[in-house]
Amino acid sequence: TPNIRTDNISWLYEALADNWIRLGLPADTRDSILNGAFYTALVRPGLRLISLNMNYCTSDNFWLIINSTDPLGQLQWLIGWLQYAEDHEEKVHIIAHQPPSSCLAAYSWNFYKIVNRYENTIAGQFFGHAHAEELKVFYDEVDTQRPVSMV
């Protein structure tokens, strides 16, 4: 993570920010990209894209020993943007490389709670990494028979 002085990959986030903005992301995405390679952008009125860096939650990231619940405050940042989207009647598509099912339990649990809370705002979740065609359904925490989101 950028707050670790050794093994710091801030140089990579700077290159990503420069190139992604040059390719069309809004300039106001720079700060969150520099912080951890996640960002949000309005695709069109009423539809927001939120891109997460799920490398921060994978079991391959040994820095999670320091903070396995919300490295870099990315989930808190996600909540802020989902609340903004809800307040402004926007729908949100979430994209990321690794699905939350590949994350450590503490992170996944928090992510699932967020999805449950913002079920009416999140219109879709799209992840890669699995190298297979699959769908996953998120269910309500209380009524475990009621679906709230699909991946």
Number of C-alpha atoms within 10 A of each C-alpha: 17 15 12 9 8 8 9 11 15 17 10 14 20 17 13 16 22 16 12 16 16 11 9 8 18 14 13 12 17 20 15 16 25 21 18 23 22 23 25 21 16 16 13 9 9 12 17 22 19 20 20 22 16 21 18 25 27 21 15 12 14 12 15 18 9 8 15 20 21 18 19 15 13 21 17 14 15 20 17 12 17 23 16 13 20 16 10 10 14 20 19 26 17 18 20 18 15 20 21 20 15 17 21 18 16 13 23 20 14 16 20 18 13 17 21 19 17 19 18 15 21 26 16 15 19 15 15 13 10 11 6 7 6 8 8 11 11 17 18 18 14 8 8 10 10 12 14 18 20 16 15
